[in-house]
Each structure stands twice: as C-alpha cells, then as structure tokens.
Amino acid sequence: MPTTSPRPSSLRLYGMQERADHLDFDIRFEGARDVLAQPHRHEYFQIQVGIEGGSQQLIGGAVRPFGAGYLSFVLPYRVHVVPHPVGARYAIVNFDQGFLWPELDVEPLDLEEVSIARQPELAPFLFQEYVDFHFDDADFARILGWLDELSALNRARRLATRSAIRGILLQLLGLACQRHDAQLQEQAARHSSGGSSRHDALQRVMRYVREHLHEEMSLNDAAAAAMLSPNYLAHLLKKQTDRTFTELVTERRLEHAKELLLSSGIRIGDVAHQCGFGDAVYFSRRFRQWTGMTPRQFRDEARALRAPA
C-alpha cells in the first residue's frame, strides 16, 4: 500500500472505454487487464471481489482490509486503489450509472446527497470508507455463483441479457445491505446529521491548507493530499462553503495574518511571507480589501485599544 498521498499527475481518471469491453457493464477476473497499482478514479461504479490472497485497499481517505471474502464498492470519482499482491485471485465488476439506475437523475458528483431511503442499493458505495464488507462462506459461495452467471451473460449477450445482469447486480447489492444493515444505517444517520464523508473530506482539505499556508498550493495539490479528485473537491467546496479553493486559501491566509499582526511584532513583509504571499504590496492590497485597513493600520489600531487608559 502507498503510504504517501499521490501527486496530482497520478490521479488518473478512467472511462469505461478504457477499462471495459462494453460501455454499460463489464466483468473480468485477474489477468484480463493490467493491474492499476496507483491511486486513481473513474467515471463509473466498480465492485471488486477478493477471491484468494490478502491485501488492503485505499478508498477515499481510509485504508481498509481487502482479501478473500471481501467486496469493495467504489463510487464514481472516488480516489482508490486495491494493490492486488502477486498470485491473488479477484473479480472486478464495472457498470455505468444509467445501466443500473436509469431513473436516478443525479450527477455523479452529487451521489452522496442521495439518501438510502430513496436508493438503498447505493449504501455500500456511499459508505465503503467506513464499513468492511466481509461475507461468510455460505454468502460468499452465492456471490461467486453470481459472478459466474454475470460472466456467462456478459460473454453472450442476447435479448433481455441486460435485464438479467441488472437483476443479479441488485441481488448482490441487496445481500451486502442486508448483511451489513446496522453499520450502514448508522453511517446513514451520521451522514444526515452532517458527520459524513463530505465532512471528513473537508477536514482533510482544511488540515492540508493550514499546514501549507506559507507555501504555494493548488487545488490539485490539496485534492491529492485529501485523496479526492480535483473536480470533486472544487464541487464540494462550492457546495459546502460557497467558495473556490483560491478564495478559501486567501481567506485562511488573511486570517492567519491578522493573528500574527496581533500577537507579534514581526515586520509586515515577514508576515506576508509567513502567510504565503510572495509580494508584500499584494498582501497589503488584499488585506485592505478584506478588513478596510492596511496591515499597519490594523496593528496600530489593535495596539491602541490594548494600551492602558
């Protein structure tokens, strides 16, 4: 497993046309294609099934076990990687949103807003970061049987094959929901109360911003550090904070500048540098736009207020 966040260039986005033989649904077993060993994302839903061999998976910002008897449910655009060890046996199921849920008129980046009451089969995908989907021998034997059926149907597509595939997929998702009902319901309640994966993702982004205020940083850098795709992070920030990434970083830098001006006597130029502004003149201009006064005026006024009468 990787122990550091991937660089933005490694966060490859794949489409069905690159990783599948069909654009709506596909299933393959180990050896059919090269293994993606670096964190990546894709535009479609994915289910990975561990048949033999053990490992871990990186999903969003979490590391969870993945080995024999485990399933992994990957939401579109969620950064992930399952680095299958040599000799591992596994299956990968890919499908387009419209294939299984043609009635679900929701953009992929907004899927986390869909309640499990409306679309219960989404629950494993929504909460994979928090739940380990492991199955006992009897249930896993059923799953392996379904995989064989899906593979046979996919090889010889005929009239109503798509309907048969959808039916098996829904059975598989239904089994995952039933066997992990309590955990999924708990996560759904947490999600609806605001303690969701979106909140956790934003916390990771804000921690990265705090730790790198004095450096140059980009949306891609923050997304990679938080294990998000750049377009999802931009979408999330706008939806949750009504700010762009640049606006958010500038605001945090100016807040930190106020703290330094109030608590220290360091030069204005050094304040600018410590807060990530390469140019003191630009810093002063932005500070004045934000507070209505220059950094020096702000410091002098604060000192006057603190002076004894």
N, C-alpha and C positions, 0 to 999 in steps of 0.2 A: 504494500500500500504506500502511496506517496505520503510523505509527512509534511510537505510544504504546499502552499497554495500554488496552483498553476499560473503561469504567466498568461496574460490575455490572449496571446497568439495561439496558446494550446487549447483554448476553449472553442473547439471546432463545433459548428452546427451542421448536423446531417439531416438530409431529407430521405424519404422512403426510397426515392430513385437511386440513392447511393448505397443503401444497406439492405435492400429487399428486392425480390424478383417480381413483386406485384406492388402496385401503388396503394392498395386498400388494406391488405392483410398479408402477412407472411410469417412463416415459422421455419427455423433452421436449428440444427444441432451442431455441436462443437466440430470444428474443422471445415465448415461450409464457407466461412469467410475469415479474414484476418481478425485477430482479437484487438479491440480498442483498449490499449493499456494506459491511456492518459485520460484525465477528466475531460468530458465532452458533454454535449447536449444534442437533442434532436427535436424535430418538429412533430413527432408522432408519439403515441403511447408505446410503452415497452413493458413486457413481463419477462423476467429472467428466472429460470428454474434450475436450481442446483441438484444434479443427479448423483454425482460422485465427486469427492475432493472437497477440501475446505478452503475458505478464504474469508475475506471481509469485503464489504462494499462501502464506497464513499458516496453518499446521497445527500445533496444539498450541503449543509454544514455538519452532517453527522457521519460517524463511522459505525456501521452495524455489521453483525455477523452474517455471513452468507456461505453456506455449504450444502451438503446433502440434506434434502428435505426442506430447504428454504426456497421461498419465492421472493422476488424483488419487483416492486411495482413503480415504474418510473413515469412521472408526469412530463408532458411536453415542456421543453426548455429548462428542465431541472438539471443542473450540473451533477454528474455522477460518473462512476467508473466501478466495474467489477473486474479486478485483475485476476482472471482465472489462472490458477497455477498449472504447470505442465502436468498433463495426464488427467486433468479434471474433465468431467462429463457434465454437460449442461444443455439447456434448450433456450432459445430466445424467440419470443413472440412479439411482433411489431404490428401495429394497426393504426389506421388513421381515425381521428375523432369522428368524422362523418360516417365511417363504416359501422361502428357500434352504436353511436348515439346521433343519428341523423337529425333528431328533433332538438338536440342541445345547441341552441343558437347562442353560444358564448365563445368569445375569443379565447384562444389557448392561454394567454397571459392572465385571463380573468377566471380561470377554472377554480382557483382557490376560494372564490366568492360563492361558489355553488354549494348549497347545503346538502348534507347527506340525506335529509328528508326528501329533497327533490330528486336526487340522483344517487341512491345508496351505493351503487356499484363503483362510484368514484372514490369511496372512502379509502381503500388500500393505497391508491395513488396519492391522495391528499396527505396521508399520514405515515408514509413509509419512513420518514425521518425519525419517527418516534415509536414504531411498532416493529417487532421481529415476526415475520410471517413464516413460522415453522409448523410443519404438519407431521402427525404420527404416521406410522407405517401404512395403516389402512387408508387414511385420506390421501397419502402420497401415491399409493398404488392407483387410486382413482385418477389422480392428476396425471400420472404417467400414461394411463389409458386414454385420457382426453388428448394428450399431446400426440399420441399415435393416430388418433382419429383426425385431429386437425391437420397433421402432416399428410395423411392419405387424401383428405378432402382438398387440400391446397395443391397437391400434385395433379389431380384430375378434376378440374372444375367443370361442373355441369349445371343443369337447371336447378336453381334453388340451393346451390352449394354455399353461397354467401349467407343464406338464412341458417343453414346447418352450422356453419362456422360461428356465427353470432350466438346461436343457442349454446354451443359448448363454452364459448368465452364467458357468457353470462352465468353458466353453471359454476365455472371455475371462480369467478369473482364472488358469486353468492357463497361458495364454500369458504373463501377467505374471510368474508364478512361474518359469517355465522361462527366460525371457529375463533375469531378474534373480536367478537361483538363488544365485550366490556371495554377493551382497550380503545377500540375505535369510537365508541360512544363517549368515553372520557375525553379523547382528543377533540371530538366534535364540540363538546361543551366548552373546552378550553379555547378552541378556535372561535366560537361565537362570542365568548367573553373578552376577546381581544388578545389572549395569550396564545397566538397561533404561530405557525411557521413564518408568516409575514413579519410578525413582531420580532421573532428571533433573528430573521434575516436583517431587519433594520438595525437591531442591536449590534450585529457583527459589522455592518457598514459603519455605524457611528463610532464603534471602537477603533476601526481602522482609521477613520478620519481624525479622531483625537490623537492617535499615536503618530500620525504623519503630518500634522498641521504645518510643521516647519519645512516640509518637503513639497516638491511638485507632485501632484497626484491627478489622476484622470479617472473618469467613470470606469474605464476598462480595468484599471488597477484595483479600484475598490470592489468591483464586481468579482474579479478573480480572487481577491483576498477573502471575500464573503461567500465564495462558492456559488455565485449567481451568474446568469448570463447578463451582459451589459444592457440588452434591450429590456429584460425583465426588471433590472434594477432601476432603469430610467422610468419605466412604467410604474413601479412600486413607489418610488419617491414622489412622483407627481400625484399619485392617487392618495398616498398616506400623509404627505407633508405639503402638497401643492407647491413644491419647489423642484427646480432642476438640480442636478448634482453640483454644478458650479455655484448656484445660488446658495445651496446648503453649506458648501465648504467655505464660501466667502463669509457667510453669516457666522459660522463657528470660529473663523479666524478673527473676525472683528470682536466677537465676544471675548476671546482669549486676549486680544489686545487691550480691551478695557480692564481685564483683570490685572495685566502686567502694569498698565499705567497707574492703576490704583494702589498696587501693592509693592511697587519697586520704583527706583529712581533711574533705571537704565535709560539710555538715550533713545529718542524716538526712532532713529534709524535701526537700532538694535531690536526694538520692539517689532518693527516691520519685518525684519529678517526672521526673528523667532516665530512669527506668526505666518510665515510662508509668503510674504510679499517681497519680491525681489527689488522693488523700487519704492523708496520712502515717499516720493512725491505721489505716486499712485495710491499708496497706502493712506496717505493723508486725505487725498480726494475721496476715496471710498469711505473712510471713517467719517468725514464731514457729511457725506450724503446720508449715512446711516444714523448719525447722532445729532446732526445740526451744528457741530462744532469741530474744530481741528483737534488732533490728539493733545497738543499742548494746552489748548483752552480747556479741554476735558480734565486734564490732570490738574491744572491750576485751580479750576473751579472746585474740584474734589478736595484739594488741599485747603482751600479757603473755608469750605464747610466744616472741615475737621479741626481747624485752628481754634484754640480757646478764645472765648469772648473777652 
